[in-house]
Amino acid sequence: MKEIPYEELRAFEGRVAAAAGRGKDPVNAPMIRHWCEAMGDTNPAYAGADPVAPATMLQVWTMGGLSGHDGRSSAYDALFALLDGAGYTSVVATDCEQEYVRALRPGDEITFDAVIESVSERKTTKLGTGHFVTTRMDIHAGGALAGTHRFRILKYAPAKRKPKGKRPRPVVNRDNAGFWEGVAGHRLLIQRCGGCGTPRFPWLPGCNACGSPEWDTVEASGEGTVYSYVVMHHPPFPAFDPPYAVGLVELAEGVRIVSNVVGVPYDKVRIGMRVRLEFLRVDADVELPVFRVVEGEGEGGGGDQEVRGRGRGGAGGEG
């Protein structure tokens, strides 16, 4: 890793990152539907005879997919080559900001232009030392500005890895203490609204369907399916050994929980796989619920950590 004179980096500010880019598809109802289903957003404005696209889909219409876009500028490539050559070879997205000018509707043709808005001085973070690079994309529909998307990344040289530490402790408070008490007894408890009967997870002090503060619990059967998942490769954290699969599991009771999917290699996890609850002992005083792929759903075996106890059937009525 070597230091780059900041004046050399600032010279890239204001230069074109992409010019006259075009969305690969117009705004369309199927993608809006997929997005709303994934987010659980049932707002009627996004369906019907004259739907609009959720505002937060702004970036979706500019994405190039696996094949990418052709319009990236030589200045953008030169900036990244400069940072790579100085040893800042890793990259992580840090945040984005969006401004919405008008609603997008199915059929809108998307075009966009992007500039390198800023490059920071050298910064040191927990991940390592590097430079924040912010690009600003102006997104147009039918030639009129529809919104602005600012995307910030950190190009950095990774810090030396520290020895493996303890797994982070769950945050236990008065709203979720009952859940963790259940886990300690190898029971996965779901809240059930005392007003409308709606099950909910994670635990909350009130029902987001009817607002009632009354509730009791139902013990999950432990059966579920992989609703969605990601594979964590980077950045590395103490006590975790990437790559590993993190799944959004839909339980038989109708709620979803985020947890590790175990029992098959990370690259064999698939949406729709049947999974079953187990409890993973991560160290002397912490056990966590995880989900093992049901035999026959995938290939391979589990890891080398101790997994004990399976979910139990039946329902409880304790509050």
Backbone bond lengths (Angstrom), bond angles and torsions (degrees), N, CA, C in turn:
res aa  C-N    CA-C-N  psi(-1)  N-CA   C-N-CA  omega(-1)  CA-C   N-CA-C  phi
1 M - - - 1.461 - - 1.512 109.38 -
2 K 1.327 117.00 131.65 1.461 120.74 176.54 1.522 109.41 -132.52
3 E 1.316 115.07 155.32 1.458 120.14 -178.45 1.517 109.92 -82.06
4 I 1.341 115.69 135.07 1.457 122.15 176.58 1.525 107.88 -99.82
5 P 1.326 118.91 130.12 1.478 119.47 176.42 1.532 109.68 -52.92
6 Y 1.344 115.55 129.37 1.453 118.80 -174.04 1.527 112.10 -61.78
7 E 1.331 117.45 -31.73 1.465 120.37 178.88 1.527 110.98 -60.83
8 E 1.332 115.65 -32.73 1.459 119.77 179.25 1.529 110.97 -68.45
9 L 1.330 116.13 -36.53 1.455 119.68 178.17 1.526 111.58 -74.65
10 R 1.339 116.97 -41.51 1.461 120.42 -179.00 1.515 112.22 -62.12
11 A 1.333 116.98 -23.59 1.467 120.50 179.90 1.527 111.65 -63.25
12 F 1.322 117.24 -18.27 1.460 120.10 179.00 1.520 112.41 -83.68
13 E 1.335 117.86 -16.51 1.462 120.49 -177.67 1.523 110.48 -63.77
14 G 1.316 116.13 132.72 1.454 121.94 -179.51 1.511 114.31 89.41
15 R 1.328 117.35 -6.87 1.460 119.68 -179.65 1.530 110.27 -83.24
16 V 1.308 115.25 152.98 1.457 121.58 -175.65 1.524 110.23 -67.87
17 A 1.329 115.66 132.13 1.464 121.22 174.43 1.523 111.30 -99.77
18 A 1.313 117.12 -33.27 1.464 122.56 176.09 1.521 107.62 -155.91
19 A 1.320 116.31 140.81 1.459 120.10 -176.79 1.526 109.90 -129.51
20 A 1.320 115.43 137.10 1.464 122.87 174.56 1.527 111.97 53.79
21 G 1.329 115.84 39.73 1.459 119.34 176.58 1.525 110.62 -71.77
22 R 1.303 115.48 151.12 1.465 120.26 179.47 1.519 109.44 -127.09
23 G 1.330 116.57 136.80 1.450 120.19 174.01 1.509 110.49 -62.24
24 K 1.323 117.54 140.15 1.466 119.96 -176.55 1.520 112.38 -70.48
25 D 1.321 116.54 -22.40 1.463 121.31 177.05 1.522 108.00 -138.45
26 P 1.331 117.53 149.23 1.462 118.34 171.66 1.524 109.90 -68.08
27 V 1.307 116.50 164.08 1.463 120.66 172.04 1.528 107.58 -54.44
28 N 1.347 116.79 132.61 1.459 118.19 -173.25 1.521 111.48 -144.22
29 A 1.329 114.68 150.99 1.459 121.55 -175.85 1.523 113.51 -64.77
30 P 1.364 119.99 -38.56 1.471 117.71 179.68 1.528 113.12 -60.45
31 M 1.342 117.32 -41.87 1.468 119.07 179.70 1.527 111.00 -67.38
32 I 1.333 116.77 -37.29 1.470 119.96 176.13 1.525 109.67 -60.95
33 R 1.336 116.68 -42.47 1.458 120.41 -180.00 1.528 111.07 -64.34
34 H 1.342 116.99 -44.75 1.467 120.15 178.77 1.533 110.53 -59.02
35 W 1.321 115.97 -44.25 1.466 120.75 -179.02 1.530 110.12 -61.63
36 C 1.323 116.52 -48.74 1.468 120.45 -177.26 1.525 111.38 -64.29
37 E 1.334 117.23 -37.62 1.454 119.76 177.26 1.517 110.79 -65.18
38 A 1.337 117.15 -42.61 1.463 120.65 -179.74 1.520 111.30 -65.11
39 M 1.336 116.87 -36.64 1.457 121.62 -177.98 1.526 112.91 -87.41
40 G 1.323 116.85 -12.35 1.459 119.61 -175.88 1.516 112.27 70.82
41 D 1.330 117.05 28.33 1.468 121.88 -177.03 1.529 109.28 -96.05
42 T 1.318 116.43 114.49 1.468 121.52 -177.07 1.530 112.76 -106.45
43 N 1.324 117.97 19.74 1.462 121.16 179.78 1.524 109.52 -56.85
44 P 1.335 118.73 125.31 1.475 121.12 -176.92 1.521 113.58 -64.71
45 A 1.330 118.23 -15.73 1.463 120.26 179.28 1.524 111.97 -65.38
46 Y 1.351 116.49 -19.33 1.459 120.13 -175.82 1.527 112.48 -95.64
47 A 1.311 118.14 7.81 1.462 122.31 179.63 1.528 108.67 -140.01
48 G 1.300 116.42 -178.26 1.455 119.61 177.12 1.516 113.13 93.36
49 A 1.334 115.36 -163.45 1.465 121.51 -173.48 1.524 113.03 -73.74
50 D 1.318 117.44 -31.27 1.472 120.56 -176.99 1.527 109.47 -134.29
51 P 1.348 117.74 68.34 1.463 120.08 -174.85 1.522 111.93 -78.16
52 V 1.319 114.98 158.21 1.455 121.59 168.26 1.519 107.23 -114.20
53 A 1.327 115.91 159.84 1.462 120.74 176.00 1.523 109.37 -84.86
54 P 1.335 117.95 141.94 1.464 118.64 172.98 1.536 110.12 -53.02
55 A 1.313 116.08 136.51 1.464 119.76 -176.36 1.524 111.54 -58.17
56 T 1.335 117.04 -35.42 1.461 119.91 -176.15 1.521 112.98 -73.06
57 M 1.348 118.31 -1.69 1.467 121.30 172.82 1.522 111.46 -82.90
58 L 1.304 118.39 5.74 1.466 121.63 -172.98 1.529 112.53 -48.68
59 Q 1.346 117.11 -46.94 1.460 119.97 -177.59 1.523 112.59 -71.53
60 V 1.331 116.63 -26.75 1.468 120.30 -176.22 1.522 111.29 -54.36
61 W 1.330 117.03 -41.19 1.461 120.74 -173.27 1.528 112.30 -73.56
62 T 1.321 118.03 -8.25 1.478 121.10 179.12 1.521 112.45 -104.25
63 M 1.338 118.00 -6.01 1.461 119.85 -173.97 1.525 111.38 -71.42
64 G 1.331 114.53 143.58 1.456 120.39 -176.31 1.506 114.71 -92.77
65 G 1.343 116.93 -6.70 1.457 119.05 -177.16 1.511 112.05 69.15
66 L 1.318 117.04 -164.80 1.465 120.84 -176.71 1.517 112.44 -65.14
67 S 1.326 117.81 -28.98 1.470 120.28 -178.63 1.518 112.72 -82.76
68 G 1.337 117.79 -14.40 1.459 121.33 176.21 1.520 113.27 73.82
69 H 1.352 114.71 -174.04 1.463 122.51 177.11 1.527 109.62 -112.12
70 D 1.321 116.16 157.15 1.467 120.94 -179.43 1.524 113.43 -93.08
71 G 1.341 118.23 -12.00 1.456 119.61 -167.21 1.509 117.04 -90.32
72 R 1.360 119.11 12.57 1.460 119.33 -178.43 1.517 110.16 -68.34
73 S 1.332 117.24 140.52 1.461 121.33 -172.19 1.523 111.89 -83.81
74 S 1.333 114.95 162.15 1.465 120.75 176.64 1.525 110.39 -67.85
75 A 1.334 118.25 -29.35 1.470 120.96 179.53 1.525 110.67 -64.51
76 Y 1.329 116.34 -41.85 1.467 120.20 179.28 1.525 110.24 -63.37
77 D 1.324 116.47 -44.90 1.469 120.05 178.48 1.524 110.92 -63.97
78 A 1.334 116.76 -38.27 1.468 119.97 -179.18 1.524 111.29 -66.58
79 L 1.327 117.25 -38.83 1.466 120.57 177.96 1.525 110.59 -62.10
80 F 1.317 116.75 -45.29 1.464 119.72 -179.11 1.522 111.49 -68.70
81 A 1.330 116.92 -35.07 1.464 119.48 177.01 1.527 110.44 -65.52
82 L 1.329 117.05 -38.24 1.465 121.05 178.09 1.519 110.71 -63.25
83 L 1.341 116.67 -45.56 1.460 120.66 -179.95 1.529 111.24 -67.15
84 D 1.330 117.15 -41.82 1.467 120.40 178.03 1.527 110.62 -61.38
85 G 1.328 116.18 -43.30 1.456 120.61 -178.23 1.513 113.56 -64.73
86 A 1.357 115.97 -24.52 1.467 120.32 178.67 1.522 112.01 -89.07
87 G 1.339 116.70 1.70 1.463 120.12 177.27 1.512 114.94 101.09
88 Y 1.334 117.55 -0.21 1.471 121.02 179.28 1.526 108.24 -90.30
89 T 1.303 115.50 71.72 1.464 121.55 -169.07 1.525 114.32 -92.73
90 S 1.315 118.12 -13.34 1.465 120.93 -179.28 1.519 109.95 -95.98
91 V 1.333 115.47 156.59 1.461 119.48 -178.53 1.522 109.05 -142.38
92 V 1.322 115.64 140.98 1.464 121.03 173.85 1.528 107.67 -144.07
93 A 1.343 115.91 135.97 1.461 120.13 174.80 1.523 108.72 -73.44
94 T 1.327 117.06 137.13 1.463 120.10 -176.84 1.527 112.68 -109.73
95 D 1.317 119.07 -42.18 1.462 120.32 179.80 1.519 109.81 -169.53
96 C 1.315 115.38 166.92 1.454 120.78 173.83 1.522 109.00 -141.89
97 E 1.300 115.52 154.59 1.455 122.69 176.91 1.531 107.60 -128.93
98 Q 1.315 116.81 136.45 1.454 120.66 179.15 1.522 110.70 -127.25
99 E 1.315 115.55 142.11 1.463 122.46 173.67 1.524 107.03 -122.38
100 Y 1.334 115.96 131.70 1.461 120.90 -175.22 1.526 109.24 -108.85
101 V 1.329 115.64 127.22 1.462 121.30 -178.71 1.518 110.86 -101.09
102 R 1.310 117.21 -43.28 1.464 119.87 177.72 1.518 109.47 -151.18
103 A 1.330 115.40 158.84 1.465 121.18 -179.52 1.527 110.02 -72.40
104 L 1.329 114.80 147.10 1.460 121.24 175.43 1.529 109.23 -102.76
105 R 1.343 115.08 145.06 1.462 121.10 -177.77 1.525 109.83 -128.69
106 P 1.333 116.92 154.26 1.459 119.34 176.68 1.525 111.22 -50.53
107 G 1.332 114.57 135.39 1.460 120.91 -178.45 1.511 113.16 101.09
108 D 1.348 118.88 -19.57 1.458 120.43 178.65 1.527 110.00 -63.18
109 E 1.335 116.50 129.75 1.462 122.65 175.38 1.523 108.46 -90.16
110 I 1.334 116.04 129.68 1.464 121.50 -172.26 1.525 111.02 -103.72
111 T 1.315 115.85 132.02 1.464 122.38 169.56 1.523 107.89 -127.93
112 F 1.327 116.15 159.40 1.465 118.79 -178.09 1.519 111.09 -155.73
113 D 1.328 114.04 154.00 1.466 123.62 172.63 1.519 107.40 -131.59
114 A 1.321 116.22 147.98 1.463 120.09 -178.57 1.518 110.37 -136.76
115 V 1.337 114.68 146.66 1.469 120.95 176.36 1.526 108.77 -129.42
116 I 1.331 114.84 155.66 1.463 120.74 171.61 1.521 105.89 -79.70
117 E 1.319 116.82 105.12 1.463 119.93 -172.93 1.520 112.37 -79.57
118 S 1.346 117.08 -41.17 1.465 118.67 -179.03 1.519 110.39 -157.55
119 V 1.337 114.66 152.04 1.459 123.27 171.38 1.530 105.93 -129.62
120 S 1.309 117.12 124.98 1.468 120.42 -174.85 1.522 111.66 -79.45
121 E 1.306 114.91 164.48 1.451 119.82 166.88 1.528 108.41 -66.19
122 R 1.324 116.12 169.32 1.460 119.25 -177.60 1.532 109.62 -65.65
123 K 1.344 115.45 131.47 1.456 122.24 -178.78 1.524 109.15 -124.65
124 T 1.333 114.97 149.30 1.458 120.64 175.31 1.515 109.12 -112.48
125 T 1.323 116.09 124.30 1.456 122.94 179.89 1.523 108.69 -122.43
126 K 1.330 116.12 178.27 1.457 119.63 177.26 1.524 111.73 -64.33
127 L 1.344 116.29 -29.49 1.461 119.30 178.39 1.516 111.87 -73.13
128 G 1.322 116.55 -35.20 1.452 120.80 -177.57 1.520 109.84 157.96
129 T 1.334 116.22 -168.52 1.467 123.08 -177.93 1.520 109.93 -105.53
130 G 1.338 116.04 135.39 1.455 118.98 -179.91 1.513 112.48 -175.93
131 H 1.318 115.55 -157.67 1.459 122.69 -175.65 1.528 109.71 -129.22
132 F 1.343 116.33 136.59 1.461 121.71 174.30 1.531 108.84 -84.12
133 V 1.319 116.11 130.23 1.464 122.10 179.22 1.526 107.90 -118.12
134 T 1.334 116.91 123.47 1.461 121.82 -179.41 1.517 109.75 -113.95
135 T 1.332 116.33 126.38 1.463 120.99 173.02 1.524 108.75 -110.71
136 R 1.324 115.44 145.67 1.467 121.37 176.54 1.514 108.61 -116.01
137 M 1.312 115.16 126.74 1.465 120.84 179.80 1.514 108.80 -114.41
138 D 1.334 116.30 125.56 1.461 121.95 173.82 1.526 107.88 -97.75
139 I 1.318 115.74 122.65 1.460 121.92 -172.83 1.519 109.15 -109.53
140 H 1.339 115.93 126.98 1.466 122.14 -176.99 1.513 110.39 -116.70
141 A 1.319 115.08 149.55 1.465 122.34 172.94 1.519 107.23 -128.74
142 G 1.327 115.94 120.97 1.458 119.21 -177.37 1.511 112.54 60.74
143 G 1.322 117.34 28.92 1.457 121.84 178.53 1.509 114.82 86.31
144 A 1.321 119.30 -8.04 1.467 122.79 -179.53 1.523 109.64 -104.88
145 L 1.338 116.36 143.01 1.458 121.11 -179.31 1.528 110.25 -62.17
146 A 1.334 115.76 126.99 1.466 121.23 178.24 1.517 111.98 -105.75
147 G 1.334 116.70 -26.31 1.457 119.38 -179.47 1.509 111.44 174.54
148 T 1.324 115.07 171.67 1.468 122.56 -179.72 1.514 108.69 -128.19
149 H 1.324 115.08 137.18 1.467 121.53 -178.25 1.527 108.42 -125.43
150 R 1.332 116.07 117.99 1.464 120.79 174.38 1.521 108.49 -104.84
151 F 1.319 115.77 128.85 1.461 121.29 -176.20 1.530 108.37 -125.61
152 R 1.325 115.11 127.10 1.473 120.07 -175.30 1.522 109.80 -118.71
153 I 1.324 115.79 132.75 1.455 121.46 176.38 1.524 109.18 -125.44
154 L 1.314 115.72 163.19 1.465 122.08 172.08 1.517 107.52 -114.50
155 K 1.346 115.91 118.30 1.467 121.37 171.23 1.521 105.93 -95.76
156 Y 1.329 117.17 119.47 1.462 118.52 -168.42 1.521 112.08 -146.60
157 A 1.324 114.27 162.23 1.463 122.90 169.98 1.513 106.86 -97.31
158 P 1.335 118.94 119.69 1.466 120.31 -174.72 1.520 112.81 -59.49
159 A 1.336 114.98 140.65 1.462 119.82 173.82 1.524 108.86 -69.23
160 K 1.303 116.28 154.84 1.455 120.21 177.95 1.520 108.84 -62.11
161 R 1.318 115.45 135.99 1.450 119.90 -178.31 1.517 110.59 -70.08
162 K 1.309 113.65 135.90 1.457 119.77 177.01 1.523 109.17 -84.99
163 P 1.310 116.97 160.12 1.463 119.25 176.61 1.521 110.65 -56.25
164 K 1.320 114.93 149.32 1.456 119.85 -178.30 1.516 110.98 -57.31
165 G 1.322 116.41 130.03 1.457 120.86 -177.34 1.515 111.53 -110.01
166 K 1.306 115.07 -169.09 1.457 120.56 178.54 1.520 110.77 -73.79
167 R 1.306 114.12 150.21 1.458 120.04 174.08 1.534 108.32 -63.83
168 P 1.339 117.87 141.01 1.467 119.32 177.71 1.527 111.17 -55.34
169 R 1.335 115.81 141.48 1.471 120.95 179.83 1.527 110.17 -77.09
170 P 1.327 118.40 138.77 1.464 119.51 172.41 1.526 110.35 -60.32
171 V 1.323 115.57 144.03 1.463 120.47 176.79 1.532 107.43 -85.78
172 V 1.323 116.11 111.18 1.460 121.23 -177.96 1.526 108.67 -105.84
173 N 1.345 115.89 126.81 1.463 120.49 177.70 1.526 109.05 -134.45
174 R 1.322 116.76 -176.51 1.471 119.25 -174.54 1.524 111.83 -68.08
175 D 1.347 117.75 -20.36 1.453 119.65 -179.90 1.521 112.60 -81.09
176 N 1.346 118.05 -28.32 1.463 118.93 -175.57 1.525 113.68 -119.87
177 A 1.332 117.46 7.04 1.466 120.16 -177.47 1.525 111.66 -57.59
178 G 1.330 117.43 -37.42 1.457 120.38 179.86 1.514 112.61 -63.12
179 F 1.330 115.97 -34.37 1.463 119.06 177.94 1.522 110.41 -63.42
180 W 1.344 116.87 -47.64 1.459 119.82 -177.45 1.529 111.83 -70.39
181 E 1.325 117.42 -28.67 1.465 119.57 172.47 1.532 109.80 -63.94
182 G 1.331 116.52 -39.10 1.455 120.18 176.81 1.519 111.87 -63.69
183 V 1.350 116.46 -43.59 1.470 120.35 178.98 1.524 110.36 -59.53
184 A 1.347 116.44 -41.74 1.461 119.89 179.18 1.519 111.62 -59.33
185 G 1.332 117.02 -28.20 1.456 121.79 177.69 1.514 113.07 -99.71
186 H 1.346 116.86 17.34 1.468 122.59 179.99 1.521 111.86 58.91
187 R 1.335 115.45 43.90 1.460 121.98 175.93 1.523 107.92 -131.49
188 L 1.327 116.90 128.77 1.454 121.85 176.95 1.525 107.62 -98.66
189 L 1.329 115.96 106.27 1.465 121.35 -173.17 1.527 110.94 -99.04
190 I 1.317 115.14 134.82 1.456 123.27 177.33 1.522 107.70 -111.90
191 Q 1.309 116.54 137.99 1.462 118.87 174.90 1.526 110.38 -74.49
192 R 1.343 115.82 147.74 1.463 122.11 175.34 1.520 107.65 -131.77
193 C 1.331 116.00 125.01 1.463 121.30 -176.93 1.521 110.57 -62.25
194 G 1.330 116.41 132.77 1.448 121.41 177.29 1.508 113.12 -77.83
195 G 1.357 116.35 -11.47 1.456 119.50 179.62 1.513 113.07 -93.09
196 C 1.353 116.06 -53.13 1.465 119.44 -175.50 1.511 113.13 -113.95
197 G 1.329 117.81 -5.50 1.459 120.76 177.93 1.508 115.10 80.97
198 T 1.332 118.34 5.87 1.463 120.94 -178.20 1.528 110.40 -71.37
199 P 1.345 117.60 128.19 1.458 118.89 175.05 1.528 110.19 -75.71
200 R 1.325 117.57 150.38 1.465 118.93 179.18 1.522 110.94 -145.99
201 F 1.304 113.24 146.43 1.453 121.95 174.97 1.521 106.74 -158.16
202 P 1.355 118.97 137.92 1.461 127.75 0.56 1.528 112.53 -68.20
203 W 1.332 114.24 171.81 1.460 119.98 -176.91 1.526 110.78 -65.12
204 L 1.340 114.84 137.96 1.459 122.00 179.63 1.526 109.02 -136.34
205 P 1.327 117.63 155.99 1.468 119.59 -178.94 1.523 113.32 -72.68
206 G 1.337 118.42 -17.04 1.456 120.87 -179.48 1.508 110.59 -147.43
207 C 1.317 116.40 165.21 1.464 122.37 -177.05 1.527 109.76 -81.38
208 N 1.330 116.76 128.97 1.462 118.60 177.55 1.530 112.17 -84.82
209 A 1.343 117.29 1.93 1.456 120.10 175.61 1.525 111.42 -95.63
210 C 1.364 117.21 -44.18 1.470 119.37 -177.41 1.526 113.22 -124.77
211 G 1.349 116.46 -8.80 1.454 119.89 178.08 1.508 115.61 86.39
212 S 1.325 117.83 -0.71 1.468 119.94 -177.59 1.527 111.08 -67.61
213 P 1.337 117.65 138.13 1.467 120.47 176.10 1.530 112.66 -86.90
214 E 1.336 117.28 -2.78 1.465 121.16 -177.13 1.522 110.33 -87.14
215 W 1.332 116.76 140.47 1.458 119.71 179.63 1.530 110.84 -161.55
216 D 1.337 114.68 160.17 1.452 121.57 167.47 1.523 106.60 -133.29
217 T 1.323 118.58 -167.13 1.458 120.29 -177.17 1.514 111.47 -125.82
218 V 1.321 114.49 153.57 1.454 123.77 173.17 1.527 106.74 -123.82
219 E 1.319 117.19 133.85 1.460 119.62 177.30 1.520 109.63 -84.49
220 A 1.325 116.45 124.50 1.461 120.94 -179.47 1.521 110.44 -65.60
221 S 1.322 115.52 144.78 1.460 120.72 177.32 1.523 111.35 -69.63
222 G 1.342 116.53 -21.75 1.460 120.84 -177.67 1.503 113.70 94.35
223 E 1.342 117.72 -5.57 1.461 121.05 179.65 1.526 109.26 -90.08
224 G 1.338 115.97 142.16 1.454 119.29 179.28 1.515 111.57 -167.01
225 T 1.331 115.70 -179.53 1.460 122.36 176.49 1.519 109.00 -133.97
226 V 1.321 115.81 154.78 1.462 121.12 176.68 1.519 107.86 -75.20
227 Y 1.332 116.22 111.89 1.467 121.22 179.52 1.524 110.86 -83.29
228 S 1.332 115.51 -38.26 1.459 122.26 176.75 1.520 107.01 -160.90
229 Y 1.332 117.58 167.61 1.459 119.41 179.17 1.527 110.05 -163.02
230 V 1.310 115.41 160.81 1.459 122.87 170.24 1.526 107.72 -132.13
231 V 1.320 116.26 155.76 1.462 121.65 173.97 1.520 107.74 -110.17
232 M 1.326 115.71 119.59 1.459 121.35 -177.98 1.527 109.47 -85.82
233 H 1.330 115.84 117.18 1.457 122.27 175.33 1.526 111.47 -108.64
234 H 1.327 115.29 -36.18 1.458 120.11 -171.53 1.526 108.29 -157.48
235 P 1.306 120.03 149.56 1.462 126.90 0.18 1.534 111.52 -80.76
236 P 1.332 116.81 159.20 1.465 119.42 177.40 1.518 111.20 -76.59
237 F 1.334 116.37 145.47 1.457 122.40 175.95 1.527 108.25 -126.83
238 P 1.316 117.22 146.10 1.467 119.00 175.52 1.527 110.21 -56.17
239 A 1.337 116.01 142.81 1.457 124.63 178.27 1.522 113.27 79.55
240 F 1.332 118.95 -1.99 1.450 121.71 176.44 1.526 109.17 -119.94
241 D 1.328 116.35 143.48 1.460 121.59 -179.16 1.524 109.43 -119.41
242 P 1.341 117.75 88.84 1.459 119.37 178.75 1.538 110.26 -69.54
243 P 1.346 116.10 157.38 1.465 127.60 -1.12 1.522 112.34 -82.54
244 Y 1.335 115.79 149.28 1.457 121.31 176.73 1.527 108.42 -149.81
245 A 1.319 115.46 156.25 1.464 121.12 -175.51 1.519 110.23 -95.66
246 V 1.321 115.79 131.89 1.464 122.83 173.14 1.521 106.95 -114.98
247 G 1.328 116.21 120.49 1.456 119.73 -174.35 1.510 113.22 -110.71
248 L 1.315 115.16 151.61 1.462 122.51 165.97 1.520 104.79 -99.48
249 V 1.325 116.16 105.41 1.461 122.32 -172.76 1.522 109.44 -98.59
250 E 1.330 115.36 127.62 1.462 120.31 175.28 1.524 108.27 -92.67
251 L 1.325 116.07 115.93 1.455 121.10 -178.55 1.526 110.93 -78.74
252 A 1.328 115.49 159.11 1.459 120.57 179.21 1.524 111.51 -59.52
253 E 1.343 116.56 -24.23 1.470 120.81 -178.29 1.529 112.18 -80.62
254 G 1.354 118.14 -4.10 1.461 120.69 173.41 1.510 116.02 99.22
255 V 1.343 118.23 1.95 1.458 120.28 176.09 1.524 108.77 -108.60
256 R 1.333 116.50 168.16 1.459 121.39 -177.93 1.521 110.05 -122.10
257 I 1.321 115.33 146.61 1.454 121.87 -178.83 1.524 108.59 -136.57
258 V 1.327 116.42 141.46 1.462 122.31 176.49 1.524 108.43 -92.02
259 S 1.330 116.90 127.52 1.446 121.02 179.72 1.519 109.16 -163.50
260 N 1.331 116.22 172.25 1.460 120.51 176.49 1.523 110.97 -73.89
261 V 1.327 115.53 143.64 1.455 122.59 172.68 1.520 107.06 -104.30
262 V 1.328 116.85 121.88 1.458 121.93 -175.17 1.526 109.45 -124.00
263 G 1.337 115.02 169.34 1.454 119.57 175.98 1.505 114.41 103.12
264 V 1.340 117.89 -16.66 1.458 122.62 173.32 1.522 107.19 -137.91
265 P 1.326 118.52 157.27 1.465 119.83 175.08 1.527 110.50 -56.22
266 Y 1.330 115.29 150.80 1.466 120.39 -175.76 1.521 112.26 -55.64
267 D 1.356 117.89 -32.40 1.459 120.09 -176.99 1.521 113.26 -85.18
268 K 1.341 116.86 3.95 1.460 120.70 176.44 1.524 112.32 -104.65
269 V 1.316 117.74 -3.28 1.462 120.60 178.39 1.526 109.01 -68.46
270 R 1.322 116.31 137.16 1.453 121.26 -178.94 1.526 110.16 -139.20
271 I 1.328 116.12 148.74 1.461 121.35 174.33 1.529 109.12 -61.51
272 G 1.324 116.49 136.10 1.446 121.84 179.50 1.518 114.33 95.02
273 M 1.353 117.72 -10.50 1.467 120.13 177.85 1.523 110.59 -60.20
274 R 1.333 116.47 138.98 1.458 120.43 174.32 1.522 109.36 -80.58
275 V 1.318 115.75 135.49 1.461 121.53 -178.88 1.523 109.35 -132.29
276 R 1.337 114.48 163.22 1.461 119.72 -178.80 1.530 109.04 -137.80
277 L 1.296 115.45 140.64 1.461 122.53 -176.37 1.527 112.40 -64.89
278 E 1.332 115.05 137.54 1.453 122.67 167.97 1.526 107.20 -139.62
279 F 1.321 115.97 169.01 1.454 120.66 178.76 1.530 108.62 -118.51
280 L 1.329 114.73 124.77 1.457 122.23 -173.94 1.519 110.42 -102.84
281 R 1.313 116.93 122.29 1.464 122.37 174.89 1.525 107.78 -83.30
282 V 1.342 117.10 109.45 1.457 120.16 -177.89 1.523 112.45 -93.03
283 D 1.321 117.14 -25.57 1.461 121.20 170.46 1.524 107.78 -162.66
284 A 1.314 116.77 -169.58 1.465 120.33 -169.90 1.518 113.64 -60.98
285 D 1.329 118.32 -29.62 1.460 119.21 -173.92 1.527 114.47 -123.99
286 V 1.327 118.50 11.98 1.462 120.43 179.84 1.521 109.95 -133.66
287 E 1.335 115.46 127.08 1.449 123.96 170.94 1.518 107.81 -123.02
288 L 1.327 116.54 143.13 1.457 120.99 -177.13 1.520 110.44 -131.18
289 P 1.334 117.24 148.30 1.463 119.32 173.77 1.530 110.04 -76.29
290 V 1.324 117.29 131.60 1.458 122.95 174.04 1.520 107.37 -132.06
291 F 1.335 116.88 174.51 1.462 120.07 -175.94 1.520 109.96 -130.74
292 R 1.349 113.91 120.40 1.456 121.35 179.76 1.528 109.51 -94.11
293 V 1.328 115.22 134.98 1.460 120.33 177.62 1.523 109.53 -63.73
294 V 1.321 116.31 132.74 1.464 121.94 -178.94 1.521 109.71 -65.51
295 E 1.317 116.62 140.02 1.464 122.17 -178.36 1.526 110.43 -53.32
296 G 1.335 114.70 133.19 1.460 119.93 -178.52 1.512 113.79 96.63
297 E 1.354 117.32 -13.80 1.465 121.00 -179.80 1.519 112.17 -85.37
298 G 1.335 118.81 -20.15 1.462 121.10 -177.86 1.506 110.43 -159.94
299 E 1.319 115.83 -174.28 1.454 121.73 -176.83 1.509 110.35 -107.56
300 G 1.319 117.56 164.10 1.449 122.08 170.55 1.505 112.47 87.08
301 G 1.329 114.65 176.99 1.450 121.77 -178.79 1.493 111.38 -117.26
302 G 1.303 115.93 -176.00 1.450 121.87 -178.09 1.502 112.30 -82.89
303 G 1.321 115.24 -175.91 1.451 122.06 -179.99 1.509 110.52 -84.07
304 D 1.347 114.28 -168.12 1.451 118.15 -176.19 1.522 112.04 -103.00
305 Q 1.350 117.75 11.28 1.449 119.52 177.33 1.532 109.39 -86.90
306 E 1.308 115.69 154.08 1.462 120.46 -178.06 1.514 110.25 -76.13
307 V 1.325 116.42 123.34 1.453 122.19 176.81 1.517 107.95 -118.04
308 R 1.317 116.84 126.73 1.468 120.18 -174.05 1.523 110.58 -130.31
309 G 1.340 114.62 144.40 1.460 119.49 169.90 1.502 113.18 76.53
310 R 1.277 117.06 141.56 1.457 122.04 176.45 1.524 108.85 -116.66
311 G 1.349 115.34 160.56 1.452 119.65 177.71 1.531 110.50 -62.70
312 R 1.297 117.58 147.99 1.449 122.75 -178.69 1.519 110.03 -107.90
313 G 1.290 115.61 144.74 1.448 119.75 179.73 1.519 111.70 -75.16
314 G 1.306 115.82 176.94 1.457 120.46 176.40 1.511 112.36 95.33
315 A 1.304 116.75 173.14 1.455 121.91 -179.36 1.502 109.84 -129.75
316 G 1.316 114.46 144.26 1.451 118.76 177.94 1.509 110.90 -108.93
317 G 1.295 117.52 161.62 1.455 120.14 179.68 1.496 113.21 -117.70
318 E 1.359 116.56 10.67 1.455 118.46 -176.10 1.528 109.96 -72.02
319 G 1.328 116.04 148.23 1.445 121.04 174.57 1.488 109.89 -94.80
